[in-house]
């Protein structure tokens, strides 16, 4: 019966939509990857998307539950967040979503941990 309830359990997604200053997307991407590499318990994967020929992007970070999402802040993460914040043209718009459907996605996304 546990398998049945596991199928009904949904992940949560943190979604951030923003625009970086001209030419800053590459630096922001590097910092994003460093920040994501610090995540642990409950982290299920992350995507960073860039609109072609622009510095606009969308970040999606998947978590098992909201509590894990809120507990991931570390000193390293906060330092990286401070470094990336000055690259935005204005603060990004962020939201939380319940993932209602996953079709054709791999079960686990492997993230290489980057020493900081």
N, C-alpha and C positions, 0 to 999 in steps of 0.2 A: 504494500500500500504506500510505502514511502516513495517509491519511484513515481507513482501517480501524482503525489503532491509535489514532488520535485519538478514535474512537467508543468505544473500550474504556477510555479514560482517564477516571477519575472525579474529581470535585471532592471537597473536604473541607469539612466544616461545623463551626464552633465554635458550640456551643449553651450558652446560659446561662439558667437558670431562677431567678427570684428575686422578692422582694417588697420594695417600697419603703415607707417610712414614710407614714402617711396624708397624702394631698394632695401627695405629692412626685413622682408619675409624670410630670407635665408637665415639670418641671425635669429629671428624669432623661432624658426623651425628647430634650430639647434638647441635653443633654450627649452623649448617645449619637450623635445625628446629627453633632455636631461631631467626635467621635472617629472615626466612620466616614469622614468627609470627609478625614481625614488618610491613609487607606489608599491604597496605590499598587499596585506590582507584584503580580500574582497575585490581586488582589481581584476577586471576581465578583458581589457583591451582598450586601445585608443586609436583614433583616426584623426589626421590633420589633413584638411582639404584646402586647396588653393584655387581660386577662380582664375582661369587662364589669363595671362597677360595683365595681371593686377596684383595688388598687395592685399586683397580681401581673402579672408579665410574662415573656415568653420572647423572647430575642434569638437570631437565627440569622445567622451571617456565613459566606458562602461564599468559598472560596479554591481556586485551582488546585492547590496542594499544601501540605503541612504546613510546609515550609521558608519559603514566603512568609508564612504565618500567623505564624511566629515572628519574622520580620524586620521587622514593621511598626511596632514600638515607636519612637517619637520623643519628644523632650522635650515637644512639644505634647500628644501622646497621653497620656503619663505624667501630665501636669498635669491633663488632663481626667479621667483614671481616678481620680486622687486626689480631685477635686471630686465625682465621682459616688459614691465609696465610702461617704461618710457618709450617703447617702440610703437605703441598704438597711436593712431591719429586722435582717437577718443576712447574712453573705456568701452570694452566689448559688452554686448548684450548677452547675458547668461540666463539659462533656464535649466530646470530639472524635468526629466520625463521618465515615465515607466515604459520599458520596452515591452510592447504588446505582441510583437511577432518577430521571429527570426527565421528567415528562409534561406537555406543554402550557405549559411555562414559557418566557419570552422568553430568547433567547440571551445577551444582556448586559443588565444593569441599569445604567442611567445614574445616577450620583450627582453631585449638584451639590457642588462643592468650596466649602466655607465658609471665608472668611478668618478666622483666629484671631489 
